Amino acid sequence: MSDAIVAEGLVKKYGDVTALDGMDLAVPQGTVFGLLGPNGAGKTTTVRILTTLLKPDAGRATVAGFDVVRDAHRLRAHIGASGQYAAVDDHLTGAENLEMVGRLYHLGTRHSRRRARELLDSFDLTDAADRPVRGYSGGMRRRLDLAGALVAKPPVLFLDEPTTGLDPRARIGLWEVIAGLVAGGTTVLLTTQYLEEADRLADRIAVVGHGRVIALGTADELKDQVGGDRIELSVTSAANLESAVRTLAPLAVGDVRVDGAALRMTIPVAGGAATLTKALGRLADERITVRDAGLRRPTLDDVFLSLTGHETDEKIKETAR
């Protein structure tokens, strides 16, 4: 499988601020590649370079076989993009918005009109096709914006935080649309701050920090970097919590985290469910009352916090976004 997107050593500076500091990416055709990171990490700057909206100060990149600088004009016919905010005209109807995009791609009036109706049907917007967009809900506007990115049937699609501000139902609906596009062969580069979104959609994920990739892999591979299973349990009193920590410490394979205010503790363990059973047995033997207990794997939240901490480079965010 060849790569639809390749970036090598991308650098972009805004004055004294370095937004990208050697960004490397390789995205196979027909997959979803997630860029995950805090605001200011370089996600949007990367997308702007790959979609020819910015020129890098150093490094090179190709998309669909075209150099993003040397072949920028030709490349634009082979990509679609949907940003954080729906780029639609409130005064036009949904159909008119899509027909306008088709004409900008030089598809011709008849082809543009036909393609608009196809997409309105695909995105469940047929009933609203002839209504002004100013009356659309947030989810409808998002779907229309994504439809606009697909008018020319691009093989590569860039989605920059596409579900920002959507309610959970609208977000899930958009996820289903994206999954359908990839099943049809489209390559998607997705930037997001929603960890569940990356976990569900992305075949591979790059965690980005301070303008470069700091971790790369599938969701499961990234979770494995953080560690194995964890037992999470809460008890009924501070005395019980102190006793539970002392009782279960021998089972831990790392640092035990204790939240005294919530009467909760997290214990990294090996052995999975068998270790949980052993832990509950020891607590019962010590007559420690447990309010609730469970076994879980690390999440992408754990990965994100482990790799990036709580920092957000506000200066880069204000300059680059």
C-alpha positions as CSV (number, residue, x, y, z in Angstrom):
1,M,0.0,0.0,0.0
2,S,1.5,3.3,-1.1
3,D,1.3,6.5,1.0
4,A,-1.2,9.2,0.0
5,I,0.5,11.8,2.3
6,V,4.2,12.1,3.1
7,A,5.8,14.9,5.1
8,E,9.5,15.0,5.8
9,G,11.0,17.5,8.3
10,L,8.4,20.2,7.9
11,V,9.4,23.5,9.7
12,K,7.2,26.6,10.0
13,K,8.0,29.6,12.1
14,Y,6.0,32.7,13.0
15,G,8.6,35.2,13.9
16,D,10.3,33.8,17.0
17,V,7.7,31.1,17.5
18,T,8.3,27.7,15.9
19,A,5.0,26.1,15.1
20,L,6.5,23.1,13.3
21,D,9.9,21.7,14.3
22,G,10.6,18.8,11.9
23,M,7.2,17.2,11.4
24,D,7.3,13.8,9.7
25,L,4.2,11.9,8.5
26,A,3.3,9.0,6.3
27,V,-0.3,8.2,5.7
28,P,-1.2,5.0,3.7
29,Q,-3.9,5.2,1.0
30,G,-7.5,4.4,2.1
31,T,-6.9,4.9,5.8
32,V,-7.8,7.4,8.6
33,F,-4.7,9.0,10.1
34,G,-5.3,10.9,13.4
35,L,-3.3,13.9,14.6
36,L,-3.8,14.2,18.3
37,G,-2.4,16.9,20.5
38,P,-3.2,20.0,22.6
39,N,-4.0,23.4,21.1
40,G,-0.8,24.9,19.7
41,A,0.9,21.6,19.1
42,G,1.1,22.2,15.3
43,K,-1.9,20.2,14.0
44,T,-3.6,23.0,12.1
45,T,-0.4,24.4,10.7
46,T,0.4,20.9,9.4
47,V,-3.0,20.7,7.7
48,R,-2.6,24.2,6.2
49,I,0.8,23.2,4.6
50,L,-0.6,19.9,3.3
51,T,-3.5,21.7,1.7
52,T,-1.3,24.4,0.1
53,L,-2.6,27.2,2.2
54,L,0.9,27.8,3.8
55,K,4.4,27.2,2.5
56,P,6.8,25.5,4.9
57,D,10.1,27.2,5.8
58,A,11.9,23.9,5.5
59,G,11.2,20.3,4.6
60,R,9.0,18.8,1.9
61,A,5.6,17.1,1.6
62,T,3.6,15.3,-1.1
63,V,-0.1,14.6,-1.2
64,A,-1.6,12.3,-3.8
65,G,1.8,12.3,-5.5
66,F,1.9,16.1,-5.8
67,D,4.5,18.3,-4.1
68,V,2.6,20.7,-1.9
69,V,4.7,23.7,-3.0
70,R,5.9,23.0,-6.6
71,D,2.6,21.3,-7.7
72,A,0.2,23.3,-5.5
73,H,-2.2,24.3,-8.3
74,R,-2.6,20.8,-9.6
75,L,-2.9,19.3,-6.1
76,R,-5.9,21.4,-5.2
77,A,-8.1,19.4,-7.6
78,H,-7.2,16.2,-5.7
79,I,-8.0,17.2,-2.2
80,G,-10.9,18.2,0.0
81,A,-10.8,20.0,3.3
82,S,-13.2,20.8,6.1
83,G,-12.1,23.0,9.0
84,Q,-13.2,23.6,12.5
85,Y,-15.9,26.0,11.4
86,A,-18.3,25.3,8.6
87,A,-17.3,27.3,5.6
88,V,-20.8,27.8,4.1
89,D,-22.7,30.8,2.9
90,D,-25.7,31.5,5.2
91,H,-27.6,33.4,2.5
92,L,-27.6,30.5,0.0
93,T,-29.5,27.3,0.2
94,G,-27.8,24.0,0.8
95,A,-28.1,23.1,-2.8
96,E,-26.7,26.5,-4.0
97,N,-23.7,26.2,-1.7
98,L,-22.7,22.8,-3.2
99,E,-23.4,23.9,-6.7
100,M,-21.2,27.0,-6.2
101,V,-18.4,24.7,-5.0
102,G,-18.8,22.5,-8.1
103,R,-18.5,25.6,-10.4
104,L,-15.3,26.6,-8.6
105,Y,-13.9,23.2,-9.4
106,H,-15.0,23.9,-13.1
107,L,-17.4,20.9,-13.1
108,G,-19.9,22.8,-15.2
109,T,-23.5,23.9,-14.2
110,R,-25.2,20.6,-15.0
111,H,-22.6,18.4,-13.4
112,S,-22.4,20.7,-10.3
113,R,-26.2,20.6,-9.9
114,R,-26.3,16.8,-10.2
115,R,-23.4,16.3,-7.8
116,A,-25.0,18.6,-5.3
117,R,-28.2,16.6,-5.2
118,E,-26.2,13.3,-4.8
119,L,-24.4,14.7,-1.8
120,L,-27.4,16.2,-0.2
121,D,-29.0,12.8,-0.4
122,S,-25.9,11.1,1.0
123,F,-25.7,13.4,3.9
124,D,-29.5,13.3,4.7
125,L,-30.0,16.9,3.7
126,T,-32.5,16.5,0.9
127,D,-35.4,17.9,2.8
128,A,-33.4,21.0,3.6
129,A,-31.8,21.4,0.2
130,D,-33.8,24.5,-0.8
131,R,-33.7,26.2,2.6
132,P,-31.3,29.0,3.4
133,V,-28.3,27.7,5.4
134,R,-28.9,30.3,8.1
135,G,-31.7,28.1,9.4
136,Y,-29.6,25.0,9.6
137,S,-28.6,23.4,12.9
138,G,-24.9,23.0,13.8
139,G,-24.9,19.3,12.8
140,M,-26.6,20.1,9.4
141,R,-24.0,22.9,8.7
142,R,-21.2,20.5,9.5
143,R,-22.6,17.8,7.2
144,L,-23.0,20.4,4.4
145,D,-19.5,21.6,4.9
146,L,-18.2,18.1,4.6
147,A,-20.3,17.5,1.5
148,G,-18.7,20.6,0.0
149,A,-15.3,19.1,0.6
150,L,-16.4,16.0,-1.5
151,V,-18.0,17.7,-4.5
152,A,-15.0,16.9,-6.7
153,K,-14.6,13.4,-5.3
154,P,-11.1,14.0,-3.9
155,P,-9.0,10.9,-3.1
156,V,-7.6,12.7,0.0
157,L,-9.6,14.5,2.6
158,F,-8.4,16.8,5.4
159,L,-10.7,17.2,8.4
160,D,-9.4,19.7,11.0
161,E,-11.4,19.1,14.2
162,P,-14.6,18.5,12.2
163,T,-16.9,17.7,15.1
164,T,-15.9,20.7,17.3
165,G,-19.1,22.0,19.0
166,L,-21.4,19.2,17.9
167,D,-23.7,17.4,20.3
168,P,-22.9,13.7,20.8
169,R,-25.6,12.5,18.4
170,A,-24.4,14.7,15.5
171,R,-20.8,13.7,16.3
172,I,-21.6,10.0,16.0
173,G,-23.5,10.7,12.7
174,L,-20.4,12.4,11.2
175,W,-18.2,9.5,12.4
176,E,-20.4,7.2,10.4
177,V,-20.1,9.4,7.3
178,I,-16.3,9.4,7.6
179,A,-16.2,5.6,8.0
180,G,-18.2,5.2,4.9
181,L,-15.9,7.5,2.9
182,V,-12.8,5.5,3.9
183,A,-14.6,2.2,3.1
184,G,-14.9,3.7,-0.4
185,G,-11.2,4.3,-0.7
186,T,-10.8,7.9,0.5
187,T,-7.7,8.7,2.6
188,V,-8.5,10.9,5.6
189,L,-6.2,13.0,7.8
190,L,-8.1,13.9,10.9
191,T,-7.0,16.4,13.6
192,T,-9.0,16.2,16.8
193,Q,-8.9,16.9,20.5
194,Y,-11.7,14.3,21.1
195,L,-9.8,11.2,22.3
196,E,-12.8,9.0,21.7
197,E,-13.0,10.2,18.1
198,A,-9.4,9.2,17.4
199,D,-9.8,5.9,19.2
200,R,-12.9,5.0,17.1
201,L,-11.9,6.3,13.7
202,A,-8.1,6.3,13.2
203,D,-6.1,3.4,11.9
204,R,-3.0,5.1,13.1
205,I,-2.4,8.0,15.4
206,A,0.4,10.5,15.7
207,V,0.6,12.3,19.0
208,V,2.0,15.8,18.3
209,G,3.7,18.1,20.7
210,H,5.6,21.3,20.1
211,G,5.6,20.9,16.3
212,R,6.8,17.3,16.0
213,V,5.5,13.8,16.3
214,I,6.3,12.5,19.8
215,A,4.5,9.1,19.5
216,L,3.1,7.0,16.6
217,G,1.1,3.8,16.4
218,T,-2.4,2.3,16.5
219,A,-4.6,3.2,19.5
220,D,-3.7,-0.1,21.2
221,E,0.0,0.4,20.6
222,L,-0.1,3.8,22.1
223,K,-2.0,2.6,25.1
224,D,0.5,-0.2,25.6
225,Q,3.2,2.5,25.9
226,V,1.5,3.9,29.0
227,G,1.3,0.5,30.7
228,G,-0.9,-2.5,31.3
229,D,-4.2,-3.0,33.2
230,R,-5.2,-0.9,36.2
231,I,-7.5,-1.7,39.0
232,E,-9.7,1.2,40.0
233,L,-11.6,1.0,43.3
234,S,-13.3,3.3,45.8
235,V,-14.0,2.6,49.5
236,T,-16.2,4.0,52.1
237,S,-13.8,5.8,54.5
238,A,-10.4,7.3,54.8
239,A,-9.4,4.5,57.2
240,N,-10.5,1.9,54.6
241,L,-8.5,3.7,51.9
242,E,-5.4,3.6,54.0
243,S,-5.8,-0.1,54.7
244,A,-6.6,-0.8,51.0
245,V,-3.4,0.9,49.9
246,R,-1.4,-1.1,52.4
247,T,-3.1,-4.4,51.5
248,L,-2.9,-4.1,47.7
249,A,0.5,-2.4,47.3
250,P,2.2,-5.9,46.9
251,L,0.1,-6.5,43.7
252,A,1.2,-3.2,42.0
253,V,3.6,-3.1,39.1
254,G,4.0,0.6,39.3
255,D,3.1,3.6,41.4
256,V,-0.3,3.5,43.2
257,R,-2.3,6.7,42.7
258,V,-4.5,7.7,45.6
259,D,-7.3,10.3,45.6
260,G,-8.0,10.9,49.2
261,A,-10.9,13.3,48.6
262,A,-12.8,10.8,46.4
263,L,-11.7,7.8,48.5
264,R,-10.4,6.2,45.3
265,M,-7.2,4.5,44.3
266,T,-5.7,3.2,41.0
267,I,-3.3,0.3,41.0
268,P,-1.3,-0.7,37.9
269,V,-1.2,-4.5,37.8
270,A,-0.3,-7.5,35.6
271,G,-2.5,-10.6,35.3
272,G,-5.8,-8.9,34.3
273,A,-9.0,-10.3,35.8
274,A,-7.2,-12.9,37.9
275,T,-5.4,-10.1,39.7
276,L,-8.6,-8.2,40.3
277,T,-10.2,-11.4,41.8
278,K,-7.1,-11.8,44.1
279,A,-7.3,-8.1,45.1
280,L,-10.9,-8.3,46.0
281,G,-10.2,-11.5,48.0
282,R,-7.5,-9.7,50.0
283,L,-9.7,-6.8,50.7
284,A,-12.5,-9.1,51.9
285,D,-10.1,-10.9,54.2
286,E,-9.1,-7.5,55.8
287,R,-12.8,-6.6,56.0
288,I,-12.3,-3.5,54.0
289,T,-15.6,-2.2,52.5
290,V,-15.4,-1.5,48.8
291,R,-17.9,0.8,47.2
292,D,-17.0,-0.2,43.6
293,A,-14.1,-1.8,41.8
294,G,-13.1,-2.5,38.2
295,L,-10.4,-3.4,35.8
296,R,-9.6,-1.2,32.8
297,R,-6.9,-0.8,30.2
298,P,-5.2,2.6,29.6
299,T,-7.2,5.0,27.5
300,L,-6.1,7.6,25.0
301,D,-6.7,10.1,27.8
302,D,-3.9,8.3,29.7
303,V,-1.7,8.4,26.6
304,F,-2.4,12.1,26.0
305,L,-1.6,13.1,29.5
306,S,1.4,10.8,29.8
307,L,3.0,12.2,26.6
308,T,2.0,15.8,26.6
309,G,1.2,16.6,30.3
310,H,-1.1,19.5,30.9
311,E,0.8,22.0,28.9
312,T,-0.6,24.1,26.0
313,D,1.7,26.5,24.3
314,E,-0.5,29.5,24.4
315,K,1.9,31.6,22.4
316,I,1.9,29.2,19.4
317,K,-1.9,28.8,19.7
318,E,-2.5,32.5,19.4
319,T,-0.1,33.0,16.6
320,A,-0.7,29.9,14.4
321,R,-4.4,29.2,14.8
